[in-house]
Amino acid sequence: MNPQGSSGSSSSEMRAMPLQAVAVMQQGAVVDLDARLALLAARISLERKLPMADSVILATARAYGATVWTQDADFKDLPGVQFRKHTP
């Protein structure tokens, strides 16, 4: 932080951040949680001892050939996951 208490980002940079986030989100897709995904998630949850919500995320990523990027330790060392330890 600088002496004024900010991280050094200008106000115009700060205003641009939400627009950048929206642009990135528009590159994604919203998919339905259908029976096929639900059953795959249930199987992953049982096999990996993952919470069901995490299993839904992983099942969806696998079904669509996506990589899960996370700092959630529940996903550590799972195939198809890029885990990064949170550093404050």
C-alpha positions in Angstrom: 0.0 0.0 0.0 1.1 3.5 -0.6 1.0 6.3 2.1 -2.5 7.3 1.1 -3.7 3.8 2.0 -4.5 2.5 -1.6 -2.8 -0.3 -3.4 -1.6 2.1 -6.1 -4.4 1.4 -8.6 -5.8 4.5 -10.2 -9.6 5.2 -10.0 -9.9 4.6 -13.8 -8.3 1.2 -13.4 -10.7 0.4 -10.5 -13.7 1.4 -12.6 -12.5 -0.8 -15.5 -12.3 -4.0 -13.3 -16.0 -4.7 -13.2 -16.2 -4.3 -17.0 -13.3 -6.7 -17.4 -15.0 -9.2 -15.1 -18.3 -9.0 -17.2 -16.3 -9.5 -20.4 -14.7 -12.7 -19.0 -18.0 -14.1 -17.7 -19.6 -13.6 -21.1 -17.1 -16.1 -22.5 -18.6 -18.8 -20.4 -21.8 -20.8 -20.6 -24.6 -21.6 -18.2 -25.6 -25.2 -18.3 -28.5 -27.1 -16.9 -28.0 -29.5 -14.1 -29.7 -32.4 -15.8 -30.0 -36.0 -14.6 -26.8 -37.1 -16.4 -24.8 -34.5 -14.6 -26.5 -35.1 -11.2 -25.7 -38.8 -11.4 -22.1 -38.1 -12.4 -21.8 -35.7 -9.5 -23.3 -38.2 -7.0 -20.8 -40.8 -8.1 -17.9 -38.4 -7.8 -19.2 -37.3 -4.3 -19.3 -40.9 -3.1 -16.0 -42.0 -4.7 -14.0 -38.9 -3.7 -15.8 -38.1 -0.4 -16.5 -34.5 -1.8 -19.3 -32.3 -0.7 -22.1 -32.5 -3.3 -21.8 -28.9 -4.4 -18.1 -29.5 -5.2 -19.0 -32.7 -7.0 -21.5 -30.8 -9.2 -18.8 -28.3 -10.2 -16.3 -31.1 -11.0 -18.8 -33.2 -12.9 -19.9 -30.3 -15.0 -16.3 -29.4 -15.8 -15.5 -33.0 -16.8 -18.6 -33.3 -18.9 -17.7 -30.1 -20.8 -14.0 -30.7 -21.0 -13.2 -27.8 -18.8 -10.5 -27.3 -16.1 -11.5 -26.2 -12.6 -9.3 -23.4 -11.3 -9.7 -23.1 -7.5 -8.2 -22.3 -4.2 -10.6 -24.7 -2.5 -8.5 -27.4 -0.8 -11.3 -30.0 -1.3 -10.2 -30.1 -5.0 -6.5 -30.5 -4.3 -4.8 -33.3 -6.3 -7.9 -34.1 -8.3 -7.6 -34.8 -12.1 -8.9 -31.9 -14.2 -8.2 -29.3 -11.4 -5.7 -26.6 -11.1 -5.4 -25.9 -7.4 -3.6 -22.8 -6.2 -3.0 -22.3 -2.4 -4.5 -19.1 -1.2 -1.9 -16.6 -0.2 -3.1 -13.5 1.6 
